Amino acid sequence: MAQPNAVITQRLVHYAQAAAAADWGAKGALYDAASAELQLSKATVMRKIKEVSMTSTKTRKRRSDAGKTSLTRDEAVFISAMLMEHMRKNNKRLLSVEAAVEELRANSLIRAERTDGEGEIFKLSTSTITRALRTYLLHPDQLLAPAPAIHQASLHPNHVWSIDASRSILFYLPAQGRDTGLRTMDYREYYSNKPANVAKVLQESLWRYVVTDHTSGALFVWYVTGGETGGNLAEVLIQAMHPREGNPFHGVPRLAMLDPGGANTSPPFINLCKALRVHVQINKPKNPRAKGQVEKGQDMVERGLESAFKLLRLETLEQINAVAAKWSAWFNATQVHTRHGMTRFEAFMRILPEQLQLAPGIELCRELAVSAPQERTVNDFLEVEFMGQTWDVSHVPGVVVKQKLQIVRNAWRQDSAQAVGMGEDGREVFYVLERKERNEFGFYDDATVIGEGFKRHAETPAQRNMKEVEQLATGTSSVTDAEAARRAQDKGKGPIPFKGLVDPLKRVNDAVLPTYLPRQGTVVAVDNPVANGQVLDQVDTSIALQRIAKLIGRPITREENRFIKGRWPEAMPAEQVDALVAQFTRGADAAHVEAFGGLRAVGM
């Protein structure tokens, strides 16, 4: 190593001191002079000056305009929106900041300029605009950052299960033909972006379901074909709940957490969960962290289990699932979970007896998967009819007559059913219903014997509300007073409803009606019956004969009767009756009777 030259070092120190004291822009000339004198390149001179110079420990003064920008926030929002609009689904930006700014400037939507002390206008550089976007927290990298996460905990093993399905991208199982063995999937043959391969991919692909227990981390693996369907999901849950030899991970969970999707909300799976009182929680879309545990389980199964498939001869789903059962039992029993520091089976074995709900049987669970809840109407006795039996629903909170309830089979007891309700937390609540039994005479066993007692149902919410409404309407404070007020109102003596506070005509009296201008009309021509010699009042002829006989004090003779009926067969004017009475009283015979022709009777 060459020894340092003292003379050169002295000259370097001289130039270093001169550069430190030089004005802005004068250092370049000093460096050029030193390079010419010492016969060194300018870069070497600057490096050696730095080596012989003393570095100041004094903190550099912060610029007065640090943290400020000439780009307004409104313009920054516009630029950010332009960049985000040209973003692909994989978060790849198709438009650079420079291109976005130029396009917005061309459309006169932003200026992105600054003014110096002399009033000259300069366009902001791309780097300045990028820094401004980050200052305003509007840069796409900041906008696309994940939302803050929240730690979640479960209470005990079998409290929460996460279920997820994934198509195996490595293997397939031929759906038909002699070749039924497990095969490695050829990328060129099963490339899913080719439309002709879509059906083949769905039918022959091997689908992997992974179930994880949130507390212990224990996982269950089950393979199916035919895609992600409700039937496959229900079968996976059934297999996971029932005991397996050498595997303690089983039982019915309290809550099942899944991603949104048609299969995850299909009737077979939902029906099974309702019957087993399993609450189904569907995660929000585009929220992969909600099921991070089962996603990691999928990765461990793919790398740990499926990597061995290629070295085995597997020809059926039964063989594949048998290998999966062996591998999962080994994995759960030997691999330590980093969260609780135990193996997964060791953590699961801490489950308490009341926390381990045993499934009712594989075949019954399959029946429950196709047994949908049925809507039933509550009758007057607070009962419902279901499966040909009568069930008591009087203990269901808030039940009223004529209400419709969702009734489903009870997987835990064959002699009971369940009513599905909604709790205060928005989750489904299940109420066990007891079947009502009849005696040999057809009476229910819990019926009240006449003359030996009196029973009635507890008041329903509707009945309590009715009493409250009655007290408000009658202006009373008790049920007895309300009934007394109603009885008085029935007799026309009670108080006016609502104590007269409600004026039913207030809207009518307070309404300001418009004033209507008179409209020109046309007079209707009506015939005057009096002017035309017509009498409107008519009396039946038979009745008129009886009235005349009574008034003249004798029976009507045959000739008078013949004359009157011949003249007025059906009816005669009422005034004609008085005229005939006057004539018959004076002794005129029927031949000389004058008919009434106007408003008065004509005398002899």
LUMKOL-279676 format. One line per 8 residues: number of its first residue (from 1); for each residue x, y, z of C-alpha. Coordinates in steps of 0.001 Angstrom, whole numbers. Layout:
// LUMKOL-279676
NUM = X/Y/Z ~ ...
END
This chain:
// LUMKOL-279676
1 = 0/0/0 ~ 1401/3394/-1059 ~ 2333/5770/1749 ~ 371/9047/1754 ~ 2272/12047/360 ~ 2416/14774/2995 ~ 2638/17556/426 ~ -408/16344/-1475
9 = -2278/15893/1777 ~ -1400/19471/2790 ~ -2668/20813/-537 ~ -5863/18768/-227 ~ -6484/20230/3223 ~ -5950/23707/1734 ~ -8485/23123/-1009 ~ -10940/21559/1487
17 = -10821/24662/3664 ~ -11252/26881/621 ~ -14247/24872/-596 ~ -15881/25062/2834 ~ -15581/28848/2797 ~ -16526/29286/-862 ~ -19766/30866/-1978 ~ -22549/28944/-3661
25 = -21434/27837/-7120 ~ -17719/28536/-6593 ~ -16672/25058/-5449 ~ -16493/23711/-8990 ~ -13663/26067/-9944 ~ -11678/25107/-6823 ~ -12036/21417/-7634 ~ -10858/22054/-11219
33 = -7805/23939/-9967 ~ -6922/21176/-7517 ~ -7300/18565/-10271 ~ -4897/20477/-12550 ~ -2316/21087/-9800 ~ -2272/17568/-8333 ~ -2694/15790/-11666 ~ -5721/13867/-10377
41 = -9196/13493/-11759 ~ -11864/15759/-10381 ~ -13746/12791/-8852 ~ -10526/11624/-7111 ~ -9861/15115/-5816 ~ -13357/15368/-4352 ~ -13045/11941/-2741 ~ -9640/12710/-1193
49 = -10818/16116/22 ~ -13664/14336/1799 ~ -11139/11939/3385 ~ -8986/14728/4819 ~ -11885/16950/5843 ~ -13443/16931/9268 ~ -17145/16044/9251 ~ -19252/18416/11288
57 = -21547/16881/13863 ~ -23841/19884/13734 ~ -27348/18988/12510 ~ -28174/20580/9212 ~ -30834/23240/9532 ~ -34196/22187/8187 ~ -35411/24144/5201 ~ -38145/26628/5968
65 = -40309/25243/3158 ~ -39775/21594/4087 ~ -42998/19574/3944 ~ -44700/22158/1757 ~ -45675/21791/-1877 ~ -46956/24027/-4638 ~ -49364/21323/-5849 ~ -52831/21938/-4431
73 = -54706/19099/-2821 ~ -57526/19291/-5367 ~ -55034/18776/-8180 ~ -53377/15950/-6250 ~ -56742/14210/-5859 ~ -57357/14542/-9616 ~ -53937/13062/-10447 ~ -54435/10229/-7955
81 = -57862/9402/-9380 ~ -56380/9337/-12892 ~ -53668/6887/-11801 ~ -56118/4641/-9946 ~ -58531/4574/-12871 ~ -55780/3102/-15057 ~ -54953/351/-12566 ~ -55317/-3313/-13433
89 = -56876/-5827/-11058 ~ -53398/-7074/-10136 ~ -52519/-3499/-9048 ~ -50264/-2939/-12048 ~ -50288/745/-13072 ~ -50852/1306/-16784 ~ -50301/5054/-16629 ~ -47223/6771/-15242
97 = -47383/9887/-13109 ~ -45757/11902/-15901 ~ -48279/10685/-18494 ~ -51215/11301/-16183 ~ -50074/14870/-15456 ~ -49532/15640/-19140 ~ -52954/14268/-20047 ~ -54694/16292/-17334
105 = -52782/19433/-18326 ~ -53777/18917/-21950 ~ -57431/18798/-20890 ~ -56999/21943/-18716 ~ -58021/20003/-15618 ~ -54890/20829/-13596 ~ -52050/23371/-13772 ~ -49419/21845/-11432
113 = -47304/24998/-11497 ~ -45255/27177/-9162 ~ -44249/30836/-9254 ~ -40788/32091/-8270 ~ -40036/35333/-6488 ~ -40009/37324/-9729 ~ -43435/36032/-10820 ~ -42140/33613/-13432
121 = -44271/30449/-13762 ~ -42646/27010/-13846 ~ -44269/23613/-14295 ~ -43791/21244/-11379 ~ -41498/18307/-12094 ~ -42682/14717/-11953 ~ -40606/14034/-8849 ~ -42124/17060/-7078
129 = -45618/15913/-7975 ~ -44831/12388/-6753 ~ -43576/13756/-3438 ~ -46720/15881/-3159 ~ -48925/12816/-3707 ~ -47140/11065/-864 ~ -47398/14169/1326 ~ -51165/14214/814
137 = -51295/10385/1289 ~ -52774/10097/-2200 ~ -50073/8047/-3895 ~ -51426/4733/-5306 ~ -48974/2801/-3138 ~ -50555/4411/-88 ~ -54142/4042/-1293 ~ -53685/354/-2058
145 = -52084/-445/1269 ~ -54124/-2983/3268 ~ -56456/-1644/5926 ~ -55224/-2070/9512 ~ -55917/-5559/10780 ~ -57577/-6564/14033 ~ -56491/-9518/16138 ~ -59258/-12103/16442
153 = -59604/-14823/19035 ~ -61802/-17866/19492 ~ -62908/-19143/22895 ~ -62101/-22835/22778 ~ -61550/-25736/20354 ~ -64591/-26274/18105 ~ -65756/-22699/18696 ~ -64850/-21490/15187
161 = -64022/-23495/12079 ~ -62749/-22016/8819 ~ -63570/-23873/5608 ~ -62054/-23226/2198 ~ -61982/-25005/-1160 ~ -59219/-24847/-3731 ~ -58675/-26571/-7056 ~ -55496/-28615/-7191
169 = -53346/-27145/-9927 ~ -51014/-30127/-9931 ~ -53224/-33185/-10266 ~ -56475/-34395/-11798 ~ -58569/-37547/-11623 ~ -60044/-38761/-14942 ~ -63825/-38765/-14735 ~ -64397/-41784/-16953
177 = -62674/-44522/-18941 ~ -60308/-47237/-17880 ~ -57663/-44798/-16775 ~ -58952/-43727/-13356 ~ -55603/-43108/-11706 ~ -54393/-39806/-10315 ~ -52394/-37932/-12936 ~ -50189/-34867/-13079
185 = -51995/-32004/-14792 ~ -50384/-30976/-18098 ~ -50376/-27186/-18360 ~ -50909/-27253/-22122 ~ -53860/-29646/-21843 ~ -55583/-27999/-18858 ~ -54777/-24355/-19559 ~ -57954/-22797/-18159
193 = -57870/-19700/-20384 ~ -58724/-21849/-23366 ~ -62555/-22035/-23587 ~ -62515/-25658/-24723 ~ -60740/-26695/-21521 ~ -63147/-25013/-19065 ~ -65564/-27973/-18792 ~ -62704/-30454/-18662
201 = -60990/-28513/-15881 ~ -64158/-28440/-13766 ~ -65121/-32075/-14234 ~ -61751/-33769/-13923 ~ -59923/-31444/-11537 ~ -59152/-32606/-8039 ~ -60655/-30188/-5498 ~ -59162/-29854/-2042
209 = -61247/-28798/979 ~ -59379/-27741/4125 ~ -61087/-27255/7499 ~ -59168/-25624/10346 ~ -60059/-25212/14000 ~ -59290/-21608/14866 ~ -58182/-22196/18473 ~ -55940/-25242/18122
217 = -55008/-24861/14461 ~ -55900/-28524/13781 ~ -56739/-29111/10138 ~ -58833/-31619/8202 ~ -58329/-32377/4495 ~ -60872/-33893/2117 ~ -60680/-34291/-1671 ~ -63657/-34229/-4060
225 = -64336/-33990/-7778 ~ -67026/-32084/-9638 ~ -66149/-28615/-8456 ~ -67114/-26395/-5549 ~ -70753/-27330/-4901 ~ -73148/-27205/-1967 ~ -73333/-30979/-1834 ~ -69549/-31332/-1685
233 = -69319/-28683/1032 ~ -71992/-30395/3141 ~ -70232/-33755/2773 ~ -66913/-32209/3844 ~ -68507/-30759/6979 ~ -70127/-34116/7767 ~ -66834/-35987/7401 ~ -64956/-33419/9480
241 = -67471/-33553/12359 ~ -67487/-37313/12822 ~ -64763/-39241/14685 ~ -61899/-40817/12764 ~ -59597/-43521/14054 ~ -56495/-42101/15668 ~ -57686/-38534/15158 ~ -59162/-36571/18105
249 = -60228/-33627/15920 ~ -64023/-33968/15553 ~ -67311/-32569/16863 ~ -69825/-29917/15823 ~ -68502/-26337/15741 ~ -70417/-23364/17085 ~ -69536/-21190/14075 ~ -68402/-21918/10530
257 = -66562/-19148/8680 ~ -66446/-19186/4866 ~ -65920/-16920/1892 ~ -68924/-15610/-63 ~ -70006/-17853/-2914 ~ -72944/-19797/-4259 ~ -71811/-23135/-2827 ~ -71159/-21690/620
265 = -74726/-20387/884 ~ -76436/-23262/-930 ~ -79426/-25101/624 ~ -77647/-28409/1465 ~ -74979/-26715/3556 ~ -77289/-24121/5132 ~ -79936/-26750/5944 ~ -77351/-28922/7677
273 = -76002/-25993/9693 ~ -79492/-24913/10765 ~ -80347/-28397/11978 ~ -77065/-28643/13916 ~ -77335/-25061/15274 ~ -74122/-24004/13556 ~ -73944/-20289/12882 ~ -72650/-19585/9367
281 = -70529/-16454/9013 ~ -69826/-15331/5454 ~ -66778/-13085/5229 ~ -66838/-9836/3313 ~ -65632/-10054/-295 ~ -61996/-9208/-1022 ~ -60936/-9751/2581 ~ -58435/-12637/2464
289 = -57040/-11907/5929 ~ -60348/-12978/7501 ~ -59500/-16579/6581 ~ -55734/-16332/6750 ~ -55446/-19474/8873 ~ -57225/-21754/6400 ~ -55397/-20133/3473 ~ -52117/-20989/5163
297 = -53515/-24474/5747 ~ -54150/-24810/2011 ~ -50528/-23874/1344 ~ -49186/-26380/3888 ~ -51360/-29167/2460 ~ -50308/-28409/-1096 ~ -46608/-28367/-262 ~ -46612/-31082/2374
305 = -49202/-33584/1128 ~ -49651/-33141/-2607 ~ -45910/-33149/-3158 ~ -46029/-36872/-2190 ~ -48825/-37765/-4645 ~ -46418/-37929/-7547 ~ -44490/-40758/-5867 ~ -47586/-42828/-5031
313 = -49980/-44880/-7127 ~ -53436/-43519/-6276 ~ -56425/-44436/-8425 ~ -59578/-43514/-6493 ~ -60856/-40736/-4267 ~ -61032/-43199/-1380 ~ -57311/-43892/-1671 ~ -56519/-40191/-1950
321 = -58582/-39325/1132 ~ -57039/-42212/3079 ~ -53563/-40800/2405 ~ -54829/-37313/3309 ~ -56174/-38655/6637 ~ -52809/-40243/7491 ~ -50869/-37129/6585 ~ -53189/-34760/8520
329 = -53039/-37004/11622 ~ -49208/-36945/11448 ~ -49114/-33203/10820 ~ -51520/-32324/13654 ~ -49732/-34610/16100 ~ -46121/-33576/15384 ~ -45970/-30007/14068 ~ -45863/-27295/16727
337 = -48057/-24257/16207 ~ -46145/-21010/16680 ~ -49060/-19195/18388 ~ -49612/-21483/21361 ~ -46381/-23480/21283 ~ -48143/-26883/21261 ~ -48904/-29427/18610 ~ -52337/-28988/17120
345 = -53737/-32171/18639 ~ -52255/-31276/22032 ~ -54112/-27960/21948 ~ -57340/-29577/20727 ~ -57268/-32134/23556 ~ -57848/-29280/26013 ~ -61476/-29106/24885 ~ -63995/-29535/27719
353 = -66860/-32062/27648 ~ -69507/-29356/27309 ~ -67568/-27847/24393 ~ -67385/-31123/22447 ~ -70752/-31616/20754 ~ -70905/-35003/19056 ~ -72444/-35224/15595 ~ -75647/-37342/15376
361 = -74428/-39703/12647 ~ -73347/-39518/9010 ~ -76578/-40799/7455 ~ -78801/-38561/9585 ~ -76638/-35552/8765 ~ -77036/-36312/5065 ~ -80812/-36373/5557 ~ -80662/-33066/7401
369 = -78723/-31539/4518 ~ -81733/-32009/2233 ~ -84338/-31058/4884 ~ -84982/-27367/4440 ~ -86678/-25302/7189 ~ -90412/-25038/6604 ~ -92660/-22087/7358 ~ -95534/-22835/9727
377 = -98309/-20576/11082 ~ -98920/-20413/14844 ~ -102508/-21389/15701 ~ -104761/-20045/18473 ~ -103237/-22490/20986 ~ -99644/-21346/20245 ~ -98884/-24540/18357 ~ -97572/-25430/14917
385 = -98015/-28491/12728 ~ -94762/-30041/11457 ~ -93969/-33513/10095 ~ -97529/-34638/10880 ~ -97184/-33758/14564 ~ -98233/-30863/16804 ~ -95482/-28864/18517 ~ -95713/-26370/21382
393 = -94194/-22938/20577 ~ -95534/-21027/23587 ~ -92009/-20594/25019 ~ -90575/-18988/21875 ~ -89878/-15328/22760 ~ -92222/-12847/21125 ~ -94481/-15473/19543 ~ -98029/-14387/18719
401 = -101031/-16066/17141 ~ -100981/-16134/13307 ~ -97233/-15540/13300 ~ -95155/-17508/10799 ~ -92170/-19452/12171 ~ -89345/-21329/10485 ~ -89375/-24922/11781 ~ -86566/-27417/11180
409 = -85754/-30924/12346 ~ -83720/-31344/15518 ~ -80601/-33394/14875 ~ -80056/-34101/18563 ~ -83481/-35520/19475 ~ -85796/-37451/17203 ~ -88870/-36525/19280 ~ -88382/-32775/19002
417 = -88133/-30042/16407 ~ -86590/-26578/16395 ~ -87910/-23090/15746 ~ -85409/-20764/14075 ~ -85397/-17215/15437 ~ -83147/-14171/15359 ~ -81235/-13039/18424 ~ -80399/-9488/19458
425 = -76929/-9835/17954 ~ -78387/-10678/14549 ~ -77462/-14349/14728 ~ -79880/-17210/14363 ~ -81190/-18695/17599 ~ -82750/-22159/17865 ~ -85580/-23035/20257 ~ -86250/-26711/20968
433 = -89942/-27596/20544 ~ -91654/-30385/22452 ~ -94116/-32630/20685 ~ -97629/-32647/22125 ~ -98961/-36122/22886 ~ -102643/-37210/22883 ~ -104360/-39718/25172 ~ -106696/-42511/24087
441 = -109583/-40043/23658 ~ -107589/-37663/21521 ~ -107075/-34999/24191 ~ -103633/-33510/24718 ~ -101884/-34705/27865 ~ -101306/-31128/29097 ~ -104935/-30018/28547 ~ -106802/-28515/31508
449 = -109509/-30754/32954 ~ -112866/-29008/33002 ~ -113960/-28060/36518 ~ -110617/-28966/38072 ~ -108486/-26032/37241 ~ -107852/-23040/35067 ~ -104785/-22283/32986 ~ -103930/-19755/30369
457 = -100889/-18812/28330 ~ -98654/-15988/29389 ~ -99472/-12727/27696 ~ -97979/-12372/24267 ~ -96222/-9134/23270 ~ -99187/-8305/21055 ~ -101566/-8612/24013 ~ -99383/-6367/26161
465 = -99181/-3826/23373 ~ -102964/-3938/22980 ~ -103417/-2957/26628 ~ -101006/-91/26205 ~ -102856/1127/23117 ~ -106216/927/24931 ~ -104945/3000/27854 ~ -103617/5643/25496
473 = -106868/5818/23530 ~ -109076/6032/26633 ~ -106775/8371/28535 ~ -106429/5976/31485 ~ -103507/4512/33377 ~ -104685/969/34115 ~ -106376/-1921/32368 ~ -109414/-1726/34676
481 = -109937/1968/34026 ~ -109574/1425/30290 ~ -112253/-1296/30328 ~ -114586/942/32385 ~ -114061/3809/29950 ~ -114925/1568/27005 ~ -118121/374/28707 ~ -119144/3984/29355
489 = -118417/4900/25718 ~ -120666/2070/24551 ~ -123508/3757/26481 ~ -122713/7179/25081 ~ -121442/8476/28442 ~ -117726/7813/28325 ~ -114956/10281/27654 ~ -114037/11150/24087
497 = -111107/9052/22830 ~ -107691/10617/23411 ~ -109350/13060/25881 ~ -110445/15242/22994 ~ -106839/16016/22020 ~ -107441/14803/18499 ~ -109677/17049/16393 ~ -110741/14974/13412
505 = -111872/18106/11539 ~ -108714/20126/12199 ~ -107362/19497/8726 ~ -110733/20482/7262 ~ -111055/23643/9344 ~ -107444/24728/8893 ~ -107373/24108/5180 ~ -107296/27193/2993
513 = -109486/26322/38 ~ -109089/28124/-3270 ~ -111746/30526/-4497 ~ -113268/29264/-7716 ~ -114539/31622/-10413 ~ -118098/30950/-11617 ~ -118283/29036/-14847 ~ -120778/29708/-17650
521 = -123306/26888/-18132 ~ -126318/25832/-20195 ~ -129878/25577/-18798 ~ -131344/22100/-19014 ~ -134779/21973/-20696 ~ -137235/20119/-18430 ~ -140908/19398/-19302 ~ -143440/20806/-16783
529 = -145884/17986/-16044 ~ -148534/20402/-14726 ~ -148345/22609/-17798 ~ -148664/19535/-20005 ~ -151790/18301/-18163 ~ -149910/15423/-16537 ~ -150214/14462/-12898 ~ -147168/12874/-11385
537 = -148836/11382/-8251 ~ -150531/8056/-9065 ~ -152441/5584/-6894 ~ -153127/1937/-7593 ~ -156698/1469/-8952 ~ -157566/-1327/-6501 ~ -156440/799/-3568 ~ -158339/3769/-4972
545 = -161579/1712/-5087 ~ -161181/759/-1427 ~ -160516/4364/-463 ~ -163584/5631/-2410 ~ -165892/3018/-841 ~ -164705/4013/2600 ~ -165201/7705/1978 ~ -168719/7417/469
553 = -169825/4994/3158 ~ -171023/2195/837 ~ -169645/-527/-1454 ~ -168754/327/-5019 ~ -171444/-899/-7406 ~ -170664/-3230/-10287 ~ -171265/-482/-12849 ~ -168977/1950/-10958
561 = -166298/-675/-10661 ~ -166496/-1562/-14363 ~ -166362/2107/-15317 ~ -163384/2958/-13096 ~ -161273/-96/-14129 ~ -162149/482/-17737 ~ -160963/4067/-17507 ~ -157943/3487/-15251
569 = -156906/-201/-15498 ~ -153727/26/-13403 ~ -153527/3385/-11649 ~ -155289/6735/-11543 ~ -154259/10251/-10519 ~ -154552/10753/-6752 ~ -156687/13880/-7260 ~ -159245/11825/-9241
577 = -160131/9906/-6081 ~ -161505/13073/-4430 ~ -163431/13975/-7584 ~ -165095/10553/-7750 ~ -166002/10675/-4053 ~ -167666/14061/-4529 ~ -169648/12846/-7556 ~ -170724/9554/-5950
585 = -171793/11454/-2817 ~ -174063/13728/-4886 ~ -175663/10663/-6391 ~ -174238/10804/-9901 ~ -174080/7453/-11599 ~ -171102/5984/-13297 ~ -172205/7102/-16750 ~ -172087/10786/-15762
593 = -168746/10654/-13889 ~ -166276/13257/-15155 ~ -162625/12430/-15345 ~ -160100/14670/-13563 ~ -158100/16652/-16068 ~ -156054/19174/-14115 ~ -155128/20251/-10638 ~ -158693/20307/-9260
601 = -161919/18265/-9403 ~ -164688/19550/-11653 ~ -168150/19823/-10017 ~ -171531/18999/-11497
END
